[in-house]
Amino acid sequence: MVVPILLGITFLTFMLLRIGDQDPVAMLAGPMADEAAFAEIERELGLDQPFFIQFGVYVGKLATGDLGESWQSSERVADEIRNRLPASLELLLSAVFLGAIVGVPVGLRAAQRPNKLFDQVSRFVSLFGFSVPTYWIALMSIFVFFFLLGWAPPPLGRLDLATFPPRDITGSYLVDSLLTGQWSTAWTAAGQLALPVILFSIIVAAPIIKHTRAISLEVLNSDYVRYAKSQGLRPRTVRRIALRNSITPVLTFIGTELTGLLAAVSLLELIFAWGGLGQWGLNAILTGDFAAVQGYVLVLALFSVAVFVVIDVLVLLLEPRATLRP
């Protein structure tokens, strides 16, 4: 199923970019260009060919791993993605990890005592995370914690301007500096990472709290949990039974949420000048850089497929009955 899905996404992206209102030729040629300059740029970019010929040429290059060149930077799209993806994953995975280790226990606790004070507070926090726009909470946090209080470093990227990046091993400045023993660089990278990760983890944790609570409530009201209680099992044992039966749908939901967050993180990357894949893809969309947008969307699709495969494997490990057939 992966191949037809990726081909379909590639075709739709290729088509929608070309029927949109953006004209990369005009952007590249400039306002003073004449018709001859327009025609030359169209020929160089292959835009003078029929649509299906353009698509066939692109798919042929794609089969060899060639994603084309960015029309804005003249760099290979594959190299741009390879250089920027670790920065986005560093921010995304840290926020999802923090959001999950907070959201799942809070949702489980709220479900055990519905409509009590803890449940009401957790539901309010979840609603707050749902309702507040990402860009607003990011800008307000920068204003308060950087400008007013001076607790956070300036939002100017992944490292302080006076700090040199560590030797590239994983692409994560924090991990690479720890692996190479550059403790001052690691401290700087952690400081730059703290505020965007905390903000993004709030956005991640809000739906996790809501869905974990709903799933756990359903499990706690099930017949087998009531039977376990009637047999006199200890509350701790009952909670363990409920957790075991809740974790599979919760894990599936987290994986589903994760697939959409790689694109959602682009706004935070833009505000914090993170320089990751999301910021690069957003700029490519705004400037009409066709090759870069196509590569960006393809990476999002591959990331989604990879996440779903990992989640399916984890579900089978946690719930072996999922392999049974009627």
NORMODA-V123184 format. One record per helix or strand. SS is the DSSP state (@ for helix, = for strand). FROM is the first residue (numbers start at 0). LEN is the number of residues. If there is no record, write none. Layout:
BEGIN
ss-><SS/SS>
from-><FROM/FROM>
len-><LEN/LEN>
END
This chain:
BEGIN
ss-><@/@/@/@/=/=/@/@/@/@/@/@/@/@/@/@>
from-><1/23/34/50/68/75/76/116/133/172/182/222/234/276/289/319>
len-><18/6/11/13/1/1/36/15/15/7/38/8/37/11/29/4>
END
